[in-house]
Amino acid sequence: MKNKHCITSLLILLTLALTTVKLVAQDKEADKLKADSSFTLWIKGVKLFKRNPDEAQQLMIQSQKIYPLPTQMIIHCMDEIKRWDNKEALSLLDSYISSLTKLEGKPILGVWDSLYGKSFKYEKISSIYLIAAKSQKSTYAFLSGNLSIAYNESFAFLSDNSSWTMDYTLGSYAIAMGNFKAAEIHLQALTKKLSQLKAPLKGRDVAKPSNLKLRFKLYEMEMGKVKPNAEELTPLIKSADPNVAAEANIFLGNLAAAESNVKDVTKRSSDYLYLTGLIALKQNDYTNAMNSFTRSLNYVRGPRQYLDASFASIEVINEVSKHHTYYKRAEAYIGLKDFVRAKQDYESALVYMPGYQPAIDGLARLEAKQETERVTDKAAPVIAVTEPSLSRGLKITASNKDVMVKGLASDPSGLKSVTINGIAVYTQENGNFWGNVPLTVGSNKVTIVATDFAGNKGEQIFEIERNDAPATVTANNEIKAIAEKPGRNFAVLIASQNYTDTTIPSLENPIQDAVKLKIALKTLYNFPDSNVITLYNPNISDFKKKFIELNEMIQPEDNLVIFYAGHGIWVEKEKKGFWLLTDAIRNDQNTWLPNKNVLEMISKLPARHTLLITDACFSGSVFKTRSLGADAPSQLKELDQKISRVAITSGNDSEVPDESVFMKYLVKALTENKEKYLTAQKMFINQIIEAVMMETKTEPRYGTLELAGHIGGDFIFSKK
């Protein structure tokens, strides 16, 4: 009986073993098929990149989800792509690292047979791939401005046996992040390792230690930790790179030496512009200082230049760390008595460097200065009317039933309000104002009154003669393009897909939807590739920084599309809606982005027309007013004339699915449009609302954003 039981047990074990072998074989075959499929998609993406980089990128992302390819292939591909966006590259590397971690310990199968030879077929995926991927992640994180990620990834490789250059790199990151405790540790380690070198430094390495030490000393002096010490700084200045030496000389007041240093800095670089601004500021030449800092902030360094740059380049760190430039430009604005813009720049500095003490102190000084100005201010605000043009005198002619009046009211004490013919109009913090003025046939008197916080009032009066000629509308109600000062088109496409908080479910389609919209805008409409900005998996800091950058780029005649896809949430008790960016924590409302803040950011942008498109749950809560009514106008007029802030949302105050029907019909409407000019309202009425409601239970909405400055008009898509 015992033997019978043993035989039975052996048979069971043998059956289990055979089943396991069979399952392992099946797993290997499945992995091989996945690897082959991944490789096919990747190669297809590489071939497509020159013709359509956005579609190519999506193929590569899909490839990594199926099965991760060797890091070398990714790095090679990125080096070949001159226009690669560093943040998008970082997102792709994150996807790759995640997939590779799950496969660690499995055999190398499929495409690797032909790439690396049969002898590698059963070799394990080693940690070398992960190390290489994380090293590359550190590089792209650094170049995209995510210095904390760059520092953390690089720190993982640090050991007592690391070369001094690693401490130099990490020390540079730490200073740029404002983590000066870490910087001091790396500086000490750097000094120790340099003392142990057997051969002297050569080439570009000679200046690096002095650069880091000088940056650290400048920080200590800036923060008031130590007093300026020319004797201590002079040896470092002599051996440092010219850009760092120039900054030290400016700090010490050695302007002649600084100007000599600047001559050796690459002209028209961000460093050159920043340093010339510092020199002008020291000379109390506030206008030139402000202009130089502005040009420095708007300086764009191409992705290929970034890839070719020294890994720990001080110049690149300057471009990433914009808080210094905003702080210094704020000082220039104070010299010009433009306190509103000074305040905005101090606040921008704190977005780039939270807790930056000079900016905090600057805001406190500024508030005190404004209070002093208000007590002593007896001057009225100065009003400049920019629309309609008054260049021919104080009387103009119009044919419409109303006209938009736009201008700038400036005053050091700050602007309290602006009225046109006794009615308060939309006024931005910086003094820009606009409003709609109804016209009767004949002469119309227009009186603009601006009041500052000291109670002083400035006044501007002019006349508009309205004749009874009909408004200018072309045949078939087609919009007539405005010939004056044509604006550029910009788009910011925001996709929150992969959330840090595991209790917030990640989504599948936001990035893909953003790419589809990007392709439609670039290929069919007048949106240049350089003007289409993508924010994939952003945190709140990324979002705020991008809007600060937009404020620098966009001019009053420009047009802007803002798209958001991701989670949204509605708090019934507070009657507030929020966007959940990727760093949101489910149980912490402080980490959510309120719709109100989004509208405030939009209101500060100078664009003439802004269209907000949201594909998120409870996205209808961005509206202050009603959605589109049945009395929507059928005739199209010269909508370009009036400032518009409108929105199209995928739903009212309800949940929407991840696989978006709304996006399907939005992209369909844009790609199949045959009209030269298409308004957002017409697109919504004719091609979105009914189609979406037929397929889903959600009701998309169109409406105006009056809190952001809407007074009329609409966003117009102009086909190429």
Secondary structure, DSSP 4 states (H G I P E B T S, - for coil): -HHHHHHHHHHHHHHHHHHHHHHHHHHHHHHHHHHHHHHHHHHHHHHHTTT-HHHHHHHHHHHHHHSPPPHHHHHHHHHH-TT--HHHHHHHHHHHHHHHHHHTTSBP-THHHHHH-GGGTT-B--HHHHHHHHHHHHHHHHHTT-HHHHHHHHHTT--TTS-HHHHHHHHHHHHHHT-HHHHHHHHHHHHHHHHT-SS---GGGGTHHHHHHHHHHHHHHHTTSS---HHHHHHHHHHS-HHHHHHHHHHHT-HHHHHHHHTTSPTTSHHHHHHHHHHHHHTT-HHHHHHHHHHHHH----HHHHHHS-TT-HHHHHHH--HHHHHHHHHHHHHTT-HHHHHHHHHHHHHHSTT-HHHHHHHHHHHHHHHHHHHH--PPPEEEEEES--TT-SEEEE-SSEEEEEEEEE-TT-EEEEEETTEE-EE-TTSEEEEEEE--SEEEEEEEEEEETTS-EEEEEEEEEE--PPP---GGGPPPPP-SSPPPEEEEEEE--S-SSTTS---SSHHHHHHHHHHHHHHHBS--GGGEEEEES--HHHHHHHHHHHHHH--TT-EEEEEEESEEEEETTTTEEEEE-TT-BTTBGGGSEEHHHHHHHHHHS--SEEEEEEESTTGGGG-SS----TT---S---GGGS-EEEEEES-SSS---SS-HHHHHHHHHHHH---SEEEHHHHIIIIIHHHHHHHSS---EEEE-GGGT--S---EEEB-
